[in-house]
Amino acid sequence: MEEINKALKAIKKGVKDPAKNADGVKLAETAEKAAIACKDMKPAMLDKTPEAKKAEVVAGYKKAMDGAIAELGKLKQQLKDGKNEDAAETLKKLKELEDDGHEKYNP
């Protein structure tokens, strides 16, 4: 997760500068790969979850990670296409997904 945050912070710094898009694409790919790896991890709060709810929590976590992975793919494509304003909006959406996910799965 730290790798994702680091990459997104770096992209955010350069998202307004089209000259930095190639670097942004590489960073988005790094974040996307890290998110895919994180999808197979268990949520931090799983140990405190009653046994009967664990499958539901894991399914919700995986669905949330799928959403983040899809947004990272979208971000990568926007940077490739030079759509920096759209990429900036996608970064905001990713931040919302992160905040929501941490609230639910890593309180």
C-alpha positions as CSV (number, residue, x, y, z in Angstrom):
1,M,0.0,0.0,0.0
2,E,2.9,2.4,0.7
3,E,4.2,1.8,-2.8
4,I,0.8,2.9,-4.2
5,N,0.7,6.1,-2.0
6,K,4.3,7.0,-3.0
7,A,3.5,6.6,-6.7
8,L,0.3,8.6,-6.5
9,K,1.9,11.4,-4.6
10,A,4.6,11.6,-7.3
11,I,2.0,11.6,-10.1
12,K,0.0,14.3,-8.3
13,K,3.1,16.6,-8.2
14,G,3.5,16.3,-12.0
15,V,0.0,15.8,-13.3
16,K,-0.4,19.4,-14.6
17,D,2.8,19.1,-16.6
18,P,2.4,17.0,-19.8
19,A,6.1,16.7,-20.1
20,K,6.0,14.4,-17.0
21,N,3.4,12.1,-18.4
22,A,5.8,9.3,-19.4
23,D,7.1,9.2,-15.8
24,G,3.5,9.3,-14.6
25,V,2.6,6.3,-16.7
26,K,5.4,4.3,-15.2
27,L,4.4,5.3,-11.7
28,A,0.8,4.4,-12.5
29,E,1.9,1.0,-13.7
30,T,3.9,0.5,-10.5
31,A,0.8,1.5,-8.4
32,E,-1.4,-0.8,-10.4
33,K,0.9,-3.8,-9.9
34,A,1.1,-3.0,-6.2
35,A,-2.7,-2.8,-6.0
36,I,-3.0,-6.1,-7.7
37,A,-0.6,-7.7,-5.1
38,C,-2.5,-6.0,-2.3
39,K,-5.8,-7.5,-3.5
40,D,-4.6,-10.9,-2.2
41,M,-3.7,-9.5,1.2
42,K,-6.2,-9.8,4.0
43,P,-7.7,-6.6,5.4
44,A,-6.2,-5.4,8.7
45,M,-9.5,-5.6,10.6
46,L,-10.1,-9.2,9.6
47,D,-8.7,-10.6,12.8
48,K,-11.3,-8.6,14.8
49,T,-14.1,-9.7,12.5
50,P,-16.6,-12.4,13.7
51,E,-16.1,-15.7,11.8
52,A,-19.5,-15.4,10.2
53,K,-18.7,-12.1,8.6
54,K,-15.2,-12.8,7.4
55,A,-16.1,-14.0,3.9
56,E,-18.3,-10.9,3.5
57,V,-15.5,-8.6,4.6
58,V,-12.9,-10.2,2.3
59,A,-15.3,-10.0,-0.7
60,G,-16.0,-6.3,0.0
61,Y,-12.2,-5.7,0.3
62,K,-11.5,-7.4,-3.0
63,K,-14.3,-5.5,-4.7
64,A,-12.9,-2.2,-3.4
65,M,-9.4,-3.2,-4.6
66,D,-10.9,-4.0,-8.0
67,G,-12.3,-0.5,-8.1
68,A,-9.0,1.0,-7.3
69,I,-7.2,-1.2,-9.8
70,A,-9.7,-0.1,-12.5
71,E,-9.1,3.6,-11.6
72,L,-5.4,3.1,-11.8
73,G,-5.7,1.7,-15.2
74,K,-7.9,4.6,-16.2
75,L,-5.3,7.0,-14.8
76,K,-2.5,5.3,-16.7
77,Q,-4.5,5.6,-20.0
78,Q,-5.3,9.3,-19.4
79,L,-1.7,10.1,-18.9
80,K,-0.7,8.2,-22.0
81,D,-3.4,10.1,-24.0
82,G,-2.3,13.5,-22.5
83,K,-5.6,14.0,-20.7
84,N,-4.0,15.6,-17.7
85,E,-7.2,17.4,-16.4
86,D,-9.0,14.0,-16.5
87,A,-6.0,12.4,-14.8
88,A,-6.2,15.0,-12.0
89,E,-9.9,14.1,-11.4
90,T,-9.0,10.4,-11.4
91,L,-6.4,11.1,-8.7
92,K,-9.1,12.8,-6.6
93,K,-11.3,9.7,-7.1
94,L,-8.5,7.4,-6.1
95,K,-8.0,9.5,-2.9
96,E,-11.7,9.1,-2.1
97,L,-11.5,5.3,-2.7
98,E,-8.4,5.1,-0.4
99,D,-10.1,7.1,2.4
100,D,-13.3,5.0,2.1
101,G,-11.3,1.7,2.0
102,H,-9.2,2.6,5.0
103,E,-12.2,3.6,7.0
104,K,-13.9,0.2,6.2
105,Y,-11.0,-2.2,6.1
106,N,-8.1,-0.6,8.1
107,P,-9.7,1.4,10.9
